[in-house]
Structures are given as C-alpha cells and as structure tokens.
Amino acid sequence: MSNVTSADGTPIAFTRVGQGPAVILVDGALSHRAQSINADLATALAGRGFTVYTYDRRGRGESGDTAPYAPEREVEDLAAIASVADGPIRLYGTSSGAAVALAAAESEVPIERLALYEPPFIVDDTRPAIPADYVRTLNELTAADRRAEAVRYFMRRGVGLPGAVVAMMRFMPAWPKLKAVAHTLPYDVAFVSPYEHGKPYPAGTWGSVKVPTLVMDGGKSPAWIRNAARSLAELLPTAEHRTLEGQTHIVKAAALAPVLEGFFR
C-alpha cells in the first residue's frame, strides 16, 4: 500500500499490482479496497499484463477526508493517482464510480481509454426517479451520524431495492462495514443525482469526452440501468455499448476482465 497527496493535501491510499499499461479502477458507493468487487478485477487484469491501481476514495479505508467536500476534489484525487502511473491511463469505473470516471474524463487527467459499467442513472420511467428531497434527506441523515438510516434510505430510494430486501440487510455480515462508510454516500450522490430524475440526458452532457469509451451493462440487470447505459453510449461521441450476458450490477471479474483487456489494448 502506498499514499499520494491530492491537490488539497488529502492523503489518498492506493495499491499497485502487475506490470504493463496503467489501469485505474474506481469503486462505487460504500466500497473501498478492503470491500470491493474491483479487488478480483485488479488481480485478473494484472495477470493479463496490466499495471492496475486501486485506491480508497476520500473518506474511505485508509484515505483522508479533508473538509469541505466537493466533487472536484475527487477528480483531483484521481489525477493524483494518475500522476504516479507510467504512461497514458486506462480508466474503469463501476456504478457511481463510473460517474466519477466520466467527470475525470472531462478534466485534464491524461486518460487514453475509458470503460464504464452501469452508472446508476435513471433516464426513463422504467423505475421511479429519486424523490425531490433525496439529496437533502441523505445529507441530513449523514450529518446527524444516523448511519443505518442513511444506508437504508440510499438502498431503498437511490438504488431502488425492495423494502423487504433492505430490511434484511441489517442481518448481513457486511452490514457493519456498510455503516462504517455511510458518511460518504453524499459524495456518490453528488455525481449521480443530477441524472436520476427519469429524464433523458441533457443535450451536450459530457460532450467534451472524446476518448474511446466502452459503456457496459449486465444482461441480468434491471431494465432501467441497462437503458441508462445504452443511452449514455449513444450520447458520448466516441462510445460503444456492450452487454455482458449473465451479469448483474455486481459484475464478476471473470466476465469483465477479458472484455477490458480487449478494449484497453
């Protein structure tokens, strides 16, 4: 494990594995290196000849969390990781991490190729949009340190899980770990909530993202998130779309790694 200092002085912890072209993996909500579906992906890509960087987004794991928060700080964090990598960056983001990756692609981070898996945008009526007071409510819950309530609210109204499923989550072994990083939920929401209102992407959104981009979804994922992925691929000027058959939002490294290898080469 190593550390790099972001532009505002925040230490960002990262791990580097493998040897070859540089790939940075960006986690989604409630994830960091110690509890991430990207951990297996990093190992798989390293075995396929890449140098893979995984990192703890600010406020999580072993990274710092300098106040006040702003989405721009997370782009700076990613730029700091890119600064220690050799050569142009291949960037992969999953879920809300895909939205972070898109924001980085709009900045001056030296990205050569961009891969996105199921950014959780809501662009049609195939599921309810987030409530009008969603962002305010989540901010209030986290500010009051009501972590369990914040996670449940996020899972129910943000992710769209059924109430019965959310009620059972407190009995899962991972529940304490989810609560431990609940204070970072507003960070993810800042990136995705503008595009969760059940409306098409505004014209020109991410129009400056000109790098070759692969937008993916899982064949077993809900219609709303698959529709958002396809619409995003149509919106971005140099994007292609691919469905990984048999996959859900929790995509398996064995299915994803060969697709990324082919795209990143």
BELGI-V580763 format. One record per helix or strand of 3 or more residues. SS is the DSSP state (H for helix, E for strand). FROM is the first residue (numbers start at 1). TO is the last residue. If there is no record, write none. Layout:
ss:SS from:FROM to:TO
ss:SS from:FROM to:TO
//
This chain:
ss:E from:2 to:5
ss:E from:11 to:17
ss:E from:21 to:26
ss:H from:38 to:47
ss:E from:50 to:55
ss:H from:71 to:83
ss:E from:89 to:94
ss:H from:96 to:106
ss:E from:111 to:117
ss:H from:134 to:143
ss:H from:147 to:159
ss:H from:163 to:171
ss:H from:175 to:180
ss:H from:182 to:195
ss:E from:212 to:218
ss:H from:223 to:235
ss:E from:239 to:244
ss:H from:253 to:264
//
